[in-house]
């Protein structure tokens, strides 16, 4: 299979992915880029830009402001963090369109010329706007390439393209709230393309300690490489214990979902996954053939191939969106592996075996390099980058494992967007509140120390936007189903991850909401669940009478089983209506929860099932005044205020 696309100019092939605009402030620009060879770079800035002017206002030599990491014989990631004052450039104006371009090599070849798809029609370069007042956001989670739907990021690109003449309407940021890739659930054709790209770029090989195969080359060549990777787990006693503790009666493989037959294993595979999911460029001219498969696997491969082809056709818009919008990202489980750190027992088992530790660690290293760094570049300087540099210099098992150990101990994945109101993005995966007595039960999504640190970021603010991958206030029926399975000791069967599943974490969080010096207005943005909804929540018996908006947008390219969600939606309304006796016994008496009505929707429907991207508009007080779901079919669902009290 081959994907010829757009320009076959060999110069253009130097650019693999990006640029992705990670931060934009009046005095600072942060960009991410992947290229095929070392190249000099200059940043050209255009102030108050209509996208058509030919002469830049400022040009910055990026040599002092970049860090390059070689990930293969023909692949480098470039991390750009420009201090404009240090570069002798005046601050950029807020609320004015700013154009930028990257000029490559001694000839100053323009990125916009080499990759015209990065520019919206009628424009000569990517453009963004700097806003410190938070007036709108795009947000979404769960982008599964082989799900049979359009891509919500491509939909957001079309939506932004319709507003290019009015920079005031551009969102402050694009927030990707988890599962930007599915490392644990990969389509066969995409995995085949990953291996073709690894060969094309010469991405580094690695040894595999504790596996039945010695190294990555043996993995790529083995007969179980496609659709049967769960057979490759070690067979010694520790591995059988690993299987028993992971399965726990769930019929799930060790890693992790029922679709883990193509779980990514090596660091090269995860890095290639990011490149292929974020850019159309590496698909151009990429050739790969069907691997040897049995009849059933061949049918699956053919079925997935058509979906992946559709996915690739939308990648130019996805790439353009991230080049023209400040893009912030936080992990959830599928970025690493399904049910990541769900329970203490899971953690003890997964990190206690060298092979599973390596698989998880590779995904975390790739997250650092492709997502985590751009959120908060400065925090990695003294602790993480020395480990990265040792690994890239040596590329041996010792330095590889040392880098993984460093990242598993790292405690700085959370971050804050410096706007008003501020956006506090939570790490709900690596700092869990473990149960010491019952480690097989779900851990709290954040431990007491992490919650206390979060509270310090909230103090004395009037309003705040919090990003929690899992909804803090979810659908009661689904949470109670998870509670029942947890009581029977089977939390892995239903992915029992919600804030209320751990009493200590839940009580601490609610007490933080009630604190007199925390904000009066909380907007919580979430994903994870593969459906969308909005709740208005008022805390009772609180002197401050905090108001909370729980807004969930999921998935960008994923959906809940339609018939099942319809039944859950109906049953939730019937069982937990205000007049229901069951609601009386399960009522959250310390809060009033009003579900918003989606429009258009069927009568009584409260949950929206469909791929897309969320949009939230805010008033000057930091309260959400417009909540939408931008559907991949170019339709919008608006969540309207309702007087109905559900729980």
N, C-alpha and C positions, 0 to 999 in steps of 0.2 A: 504494500500500500504506500502511496506517495501523496503528500500534500503540497503541491506547488502553490504558492500564494504570493500575489502581488509582485514585488520587484525581485529579480534574481541577481541584481548587482552584487558582486562579491564584497564590495565595501560595506553594503548594508548588512551583510551577514556577520560583520564584527559585533553587532548588537544582538544579544540573545534575549534580554528582557529589560523592561523599564524604559525610561526612568519612572520610578514610583516616588511621588511627592509625599514624604513622611511628615515633615513639619514646615510651617511657613509663619515666621514672625517678622516684625519690622526690622529686626537686626539679625535674623538667623534663618537659614534655609537648609533643610536636611533632605537628601535624595539617596535613592538606592538604584543601582544599575548593574547589569550582568553583561560581560563582553567576552569575546573569543581571544583577545590578545591584549597585552599591555598597551595603553594608549594615553597620550596626554589629553587633558581636558581643560576647557575654559567654560565658565558660566557667563552667559550674556543675559542681562536683565533689562526689561523694557517697562518703564513706569507709565502709569495711567494709559494702559495699552489697549488699543482697539484690535490687536491681532494682525494688523496689516503693515505697520511701519517697518522700514528696512534697516534703520540704524539703531543700535542698542544704546541705552543711556549709560550702562556700566558693563564692564567686562572684568571678570575675576579669574586669575590663574588659580586652578583648584589644587595645585601640588601641595600647598601647606594644609589643606583642609580635607584630604581624602585618605582613606585606608583601603588597600587592596588585599584581598584574600584569594589566593589561587586555589581552586577546587578541582582542577584537572589540567591535563596537558594543554588544553585549548579553552580554558574557562576561568574567568576571574569575576568575583563579586567586588563591586566598588561602593564603598560607604563614604558619602560626602556630607560633611557637617561644616557649613560655611558661617563663620562669624564675620558679618559684614563690616563691623567697626574695625576689626583686625585687618580686614582686606582693604580698608580705606574707602569704603563705600557708605554713603549716607543711608540712614534708615529708610525703609520702604513705607509708603503711606498706607494707612488702613482704609478699608472700604473702597479701594481703587483697584481696578484690574491690573495685575502684574503679569507680564509675559516673560518667559524664560526659554533659553535654548542652551544646549550643550554643543560645543564645537570640538570635534575630535581630530587629533593628530596635528602634525605640523602645518597641514594645509587648511586647518580650521573648517573641516567639513561639518556642515550643520546637521545636528540630529534631526531637526524638523525636515530637512531636505532628504535625509536618508530614510526616515520613517514618517512619511507624510500622514499616515494613519493616526499619528498621535495628536493631530490638529483637527479641530472641528471645521466643518465646511466654511470657507471664506476666511479662515484664520491661517497665519503663517507659523504659529508656534503654540505650545501649551500655555494656558493662562490660569491664574488662580486669584483669589482675593483673600486678604488678611482681615480677620474680624476678631476683636477681643470680646465683643458683646455677642453672646450665643443667641442667635435668632432662629437657626434651623440646623438640623442634622439629618443625614441619611444613615441608616443602620440596618444590619441584618447578619444572619449567621447561617451555617449549614449549607455549604456549596459542594454538592456531590456530583462530579462530572457526568456520571452515567445515569443520573436520574432522568426520567422521561418528562422533562419540562424545559421551558426556556430558562435562560440565565438571568436572575434578578440583577446582577451587576451590569449586564448589557442593557436591561431595561432602565437602570439608573443612568447609564450613559445617554440613552435616547432622551430621557427626561431632562438631563442637564443640557443636552444639545439644543433643546427647545427654548432655553433661557439664556443663551449666550449674549444676547444684546442687553441684558440687565444684570450686572454683577451683584446688585443688591439682593437678588433672589438666589444666588448661589449658596449652597450650604456651607457652614463653617467647616465641617469635616465629614468624611465617610468613616463610620465606625463599623469595623468587622468584628463581631462579638463572639466568634468561636467557630471551629470547624471550617477554617478556610480551605483546608484540604482534608481528604479522608485517607489517612495513611493506612488504615486498617481495612479498607473496602475499595479495591481498585479494579476497574474493568480490565479484562484480559487484553483488549487492544491497546488500552492506555499503558498497561505494564509492558507490553511489547514495544511501544513507542519509547517508554522510559529507558529500556535496555538499548534501543537504537541510539537514543540521544547520549547515553553513557559512553557508547563506543565512539560516537561522532565527536564528542567533546573530550574524550579521554579522561572522564571523571575518575578520581583516585580509587583503586581497589582497596580492600581491607581483609584482614584475617578475622575468623569467627571462632572465638573461644567458646567451648561448651556445646557446639553444634555438631551434627553428624557430618557436616561438610567443613572443609578446612578454611575456605576463603570465598570471597565474592565471585570469583571466576567459576568455581565449582557450583555455586548456587545458580548462576545464570545459565549454566549448561545442563543442569540436572533435569531429569524427567518430571520431577514434581514441582518445577519452577512455576508453572501456571495452573491455577485453580486447585492446587493440592499442597500448598505450602504448610498447612497445619501438620502434614506428615513429617516435616523436617525438624520437629522439636527433638531435643536430646532424648535418648531412650534409657539412660541410667535411672537409678531409683529416685534421685532428686527430681528428675524430670517427670516421673510418674506422679510423685507427690505434687508437682507443679500442676499437672493436668487435673488431678483430683480436686485440688483447692480452687482452681479456676473454674472447672466445670460446675462443681457444687450442685449437680442435678440440672443445670441450665441447658445442657446440650450445646454449650458454646465452646469453641476451641480456645486454646490458651490466649491467642491474640486474634481477636477478641469477640467480634461479632460473628453472626452466622455466615458472613461473607468474607471471612478472613483467609480464604484459600489463596488470595493474592495480597496478603498483608506485606507492606514494604518492610524490608529488613536492613539493607545497607544504607549508609549515609548517602552514597551516590544516588541510590534510588529515590530517597526523599528529596534531595536537592533537585534532581531531574523532574520530579513531580511538580515542585513549585514552578520551575521554569515553564513547563508545558501547560500549567493551569493559569498562568498569569500573562502569557505572551503568545501571539501567533507566530513570532519570528522563528523559534526553534522547530516549528512544524514545516517550514518551507523547505521543500526538497527532502524531508526526512523519509527515508525508505525503511520499511519493515515488512516482514512476511509473517504469515500465520505460523505459529509454532506447532509441533506435532501434538495433536489432541485427539481424544476419543470422540465418538459421535455426539454424545451429550455436550461435552465441552465445546465442540465445534459449533453446535447450534447456539450455545450461549455466546460464544465469541462473535458470531455473525450478528446476533441480535444487539450486542453491545456496540459493535463497530458502527452501526448506523447512528446510534445515539452520540458516540464520541465524535463522529463527523459533524453532527449538528453543533456539538459543543465547540469544536474548533472554529466553525464559521462565525461564532459570536465573540471570539477572543479579541479581535481588533477593538471592539467597543469596550471590553473589559480593561484592556491595556490603556486605552485613551482616558477612561474614567479615572484610573489611578494616577495618570500623569497630570491630570488637571484638577484633582481634588486632594486636599490633605487627607491622608489615609492612615488611620490608627487601627491597630489589631491586637487582639488578645486571644490566647489559646483556649480551647475546650478539649474534650477528650479525644475526638477523632483526629485532631492535629497530631496526636501522639499515638493513642490506641484506645479502643472502646473501654469504658468503665475505668479510665485512668485514675488510680488512687481512690477508688470508691470506698474501700474498707481498709482497715489496718492489716487484716489478714492478706488481702490482695497485695498490699505494698510489701509486706514481709516476704511473700512468695516471689513476686515479680523481681524485686531488687536482690533477692538472695541467690539468683541463678545468673551466671555470667552471660548466657545467651539472651535471656529476656531483658536483662539489664542493658545489654548492648542495643537491642532493638528499640527500647524506650529511649535510651540515651541518644541514639542516632537521630530520632525524630526531634528530640529536644535541641540538639546541636543545629539541625536544619531550621528549627523555629527561631533560634537566636539569630542565625545568619540572614534569614529571609523575612522575619516578622519582628522579633523582639527588640533587636538593636535600635530600629528607627523610632520606637516609642520613647526611649530614654537613653540616648547614646552615652551620656557622661557617666552613668552608673556602672558601666561595664569596663571602664578604662583600667582600673587598678587590680580588679579581681579576675575578670573573665578573659580579657584580651591577651594577657600573658600566656594563658593556657591554650588559646586559639593559635597564637604564634608558635608555641612549642609543637603543637600538633602539625601545623602546616609545614614547619621546618623538617620534622622528623618522619611524620606519617607512619609511625609504628604503633603497635598495640598498646604499649605503655603510655605514650602521650595521648593516644585516642581515649583510653580508659580514664586517664587523669582529667581530660577535658569533660568527659561525662560526669565524673565525680564532682567536679567543680560546679557544673550546671545543676546537678541534683541537690547540691547544698545551697545554691543561690537563692536569695530571698528578696529580689528586687524586680520581679516581673510586673508588678502593678505600676500604674503611672497615672498622672493627672494632666489633663489639657488645661492650659492656663487661660481660661476664658471667664466671663461673668454671665451666668453662674459657671463655676468650675465643673469639669467632667472628671469624676473619680472612677477609674477603671480598676476593678478588683481582680486579684488573682484568687480564683476559687478552686484551684487544682493542686497547688504544691504546698500549701500551708494548712493542711486539714486538721481538724479537731478529732484526733483518734480516740476510740473507746478502749480504755485500758482493760476493762473486764470482759467485754464482748467484742473482740476485734473483728468478728465476722459481720457485725452490724454496720450500716453506713456511717462513715465519719461525718463530722460537721464540715461544711464547705469552707469555713475559715476557722482557725483556732482562736483562742482568747487573745493571744498576743497580736495576731494579725488584725482582729476586730478592734482592739484598743488603738493600734496604729491608725486604722481607718478613721476612728472617731476623732483623732487629733486633726485629720485633714478636713473634718466637717465642722469643727467648732467655729462659732461666730460667723458663719456664712448665712446669708438670707435664704439662698436657694442653692440646690446642687443637683447635678445629674449623676447618677451612679450607674455603672455598667456591671451587671452580674450576669454571667453566661446563663445560669439557670434562673428562672423567675423566682423572685422572693415570695410573691403572692401568686400561687398557681391555681390550677383547676382542682377544686376540692375532691371530686370523684377520683381523678387520676392519682392524686396524692394519697388518698385513702387506699386505693388498690395497691400502690407501692408499699404502704404501711403494712397491709395484710401479708404481702409476700415477704417483707422483711421480718415480720413476726414469726413466719414459718422458716426463717433462715435462708431465704432465697432472694436476696436483694439483686443479684446479678441477672435474674430472669426478667426483671422489669426496669432495669436501670434506675434503681431507687435513689435518685439524687435530687433532693429538694431541700430547701433551707429548713423546713419544719421536721425533717427526718431525724434531726439531732437536737435534743431538748436544750442542751447548753448553748449551742450556736444560735438557735432560734430565740431563746430568751435574751441572750446578750444583744443580738441584733435589734430586737424590739425595744429593749431598754435604751439603746443608742438613739433610735428614732424618737423616743419620748424625752430625751434629755433636753433641759431647758435652753442650752446653748448650741444645740444642733439646729440645722435649718428648719424653717417652717414649711418649706416646699421641697419635697423629694420627687424627682423623676427617675424611675428605675427602668433602664433599657436592658432587655434580655433576649435570648434566642433559645437554642438547644432543642426545643420540643417539637419542631416541625409543623407548627400551626401558629397563628397570630391572634392576639386579643389585647384588650386594654381594660384596665380596672381603675376606678377612682376609689382610693382608700382614705378613710379618715380615722385617726386614732382616738378612741374614747378615753375618758378619764385621764387626759393629759392636759396640763395647764396651758401648754403651747398650742394644742389642737393642730398638730402637724397634718399637712395634707400630702398624700402620696399618690403618684400616678405610676402604676405598673403597666409598661408598654412592652409587648413581646412581638418580635418580628422574626419568623422562622418558617421555611428556610429560603435562602437565596436561590438554591437549586435543589430542593428537596420538599417532600410533602408527607403528611401523615396518611396512612391507609384511609381512603375517603369514607367508606361505609362505617368503619370502626369509629372514626372521629365523629361522624354524624350521630351514632348511638351514644357515645360519651357525652356529646353536647346536650342531647335530649335528656339523658338520664341525670346529668348533673343539674339541669334545670328542674326536673321533677323531684329528685331526691332531696335537693338542698334549697328548694324554694322557701320563702319566709314562713309559709303556712305548714311546711313539712315537719312532722315530729322528729325525723332524722336530723334535720337541720338544727332543731332546738338542742339536741344532745351533742352536736358537733360544732355549734356556733362559736365563732371567734368573737367572744363577747367584748374584747378590748378594742375591736375595730369594726368599722362599717365599710363593707365592700360593695361597690356598685359597678357591675359590668357595663361597659359601653356597647351600644348597638352598632354593629357594622352595617353600612349602607353603601350599595345595595346588598341585600342578603335575604334569605328565606325568613319567614315569620318565626320569631323566637330564637334565631341563630345568634350565637355569641362568639363562636370560634371560627376563624377564617382559615380555610385550607387551600393553599395555592402558593406556588413559588413567586417571589418578588422581593422588593426592598422596602423597608420602612422609612417613613418621613415624619419628622416631628418639627412643628413650628412653635416658637416660644414668644411670650410677651416680655416687656422689659423687666418684669418682676421674676422672670425665670420660670413661669408656669406654662405648661404646654397648652396651646390654644388650637392647634391643628394636628391631628393624628391620622396618618394615612398609610395604607399599604399599596405600593405601586406594583401592580400585577404584571407578570411577564407578557400577558396579552394586551398590554398598554391600557388596561382599565385600572381605575383606582377604587379602593374601598376606604370609606371615611368612617372613623369610629366616633359616634355621636354620644353626647351626654345622656344618661338615663337615670331615672329615679328608682329603678328596680334595685332592691337589695337582695343579694344572693346569699351571702354567708354572714 
